[in-house]
Amino acid sequence: MRNDVAHIIAMWILAILLCSCEVKYPEYAGLKNLEVQRFKPLTSELVLSYDLGIYQVNPVPIKLDKIRSRIYFDDLYMGDGMTTHGLRLPPRDTAWVHIEQNLKVKNFLRNIKELPRNGKINFRLDSDIFLIGERENLSIPYSYVREMSVEEELQNLILRR
């Protein structure tokens, strides 16, 4: 009888400890090597590639479901896109994952004409990383801004074809 009571108390303590565990969410750690790979005029898609750093603080690996991105040139909305696959992050580490995204851009060529050719503009990538769990969904936002020359990027885009 005494042994049964000890087991019941131990089970209650274990249940309380497991239920009170705090789940920590992954954090945006940085973005590097951003490149405009190509423009697909027939489908109005701009292909971007970059390395995304995500710090995963939990002791178990997790899977991120998708990344949705929006791009702006000098605060002019250019388009958006979604990754086609999820990402697996190792436990307690900063993972640098290579992302290639096809972004649907509307009126891209017309909007490009409005930008200054010989000057620099701010290229901004706003994104959300989605983690869809059993009990809740999570979105981790991040933003990346880089100054770029429109003329240089257009020349590079033409040479990559």
N, C-alpha and C positions, 0 to 999 in steps of 0.2 A: 504494500500500500504506500509506504513511505517512498519507495523507488518510483512508483507511478506519479506521485505528486511532483517529485523532482524533475521527471521527464516533461511533465505538462508545463511547469514553470520555465524550464529551459527552452521549450518550444515557443512559449509566449515571448520570452526575451529575444530569441532569434527572430521571430516574426516582427517584433517592434524594431529591431535593428535593421532588418532588411527593408521595411517600409519607410524608414526615416532616412535612407540613403539619398543624398542629394545628387541629382544628375546635372553634370556640367555640360554646357554646349560648346561645340567647336568654335574657334575664333578665327577671323580673317587675319592672316599674317603678312600678306603682301602680294604684289603682282609684279612680274618682270618679263622681259623679252616680248613685249607686245608688238605684233606686226600685222599689218594689213596684207594678207596673202594674195587675194585676188578679188576682182569684181566680176560677177556673172550677169551680164546685161540682160540675157533672155529671161532669167528668173528673178532679176532685181535682188541679188544676194551679194553681200559683202562678206568675205571669209576672213575672220580674225583668228590669230593663234597667240597664246600667251601661257605663261607658267603662273599658276595660282598657288599661293602658300596658305595652308590651313593648319592651325594648331589644334590638335585633337587631345584634349586633356583627360579623357576617360581611360580606364584600364583595359577596356575591350575595344576591338575594332568596330567602326560603324560605317554605314553606307549612306552617302549623300545621294539623293534621288535625281536632282536636276539643277541646272543653273540657268536662270533667265537673265538676259542682259539687254540694256538699251544704250545706244550710242548717240552722242551729241557732238556737233562741231560748233564751237562758240555759242553754246546754249541752244543751237538749232537742232531739234530732234531729227535724227536721220533714220532710225529704224531699231528693230529689236529681234531677238532670237532666243532659242532654248537649246541646251545641249541635248544630244540624242541618247545619252547613256549616263548612268550614275557613276559615282566614284567610291572606292573603298579606301578608308583612312586607317592607318595603323594606330595602335594605342599609344598614348602619351608621347607623341612626336609631332613635329611640324612636317607635313607632307607637301612636297612641291609636285603638283600634277599638271601635265600639259593639257591645255584645253584648245580645241579648235571648234569655233562656232560659225555657223552660217546665219547671218543676220539679214532679215528682210528689210530692205531699204526702199522707201517710196520716194519717187522723184529725186533720186540720188544725183543724176547728172544735172538736173535743173538747179538743185540746191548747191551743188559744187560751184556752179557758175557764179553764185552770189557771194562766195567767199573771196577774200583778197588773195590774189595769186602770188604776190611777191612778199607777203607778210607771213606772220605766224598766227596760228589759231590754237585754241585749247581743245584738245580731243578729250572727251570725257566718256568713260565707260561706267555705267551704273548697273550693278548686278545684285541678284539675290540667290543665295544658295539654299535649296530646299531639302529639308530632312523630314521625311514623313514617317512618323512612328505609329505604334499601336494605339497610344492614348492621346497623342497630340502631334500637331504639325509645327515645324519651326522654320523660320526664314532668317538667314544671316545676311544682312545687307552689307555691301561694300561699294566704294567708289574709287576710281582711279582717274587722275587727270594728268595729261602730258601735253606740253607745248610741241606743236609740229608745224612744219612748212608744207603748205598745200601743194606747191609746185614740186617739191622733192618727192612727196608721197605719190602724187599722180605719175611722175616719171618712173618711180619704182614699181607702181602697179602695172604700167604699160610694159615694162621690161620683164615682169614675172609671167606674162601671158605666154 
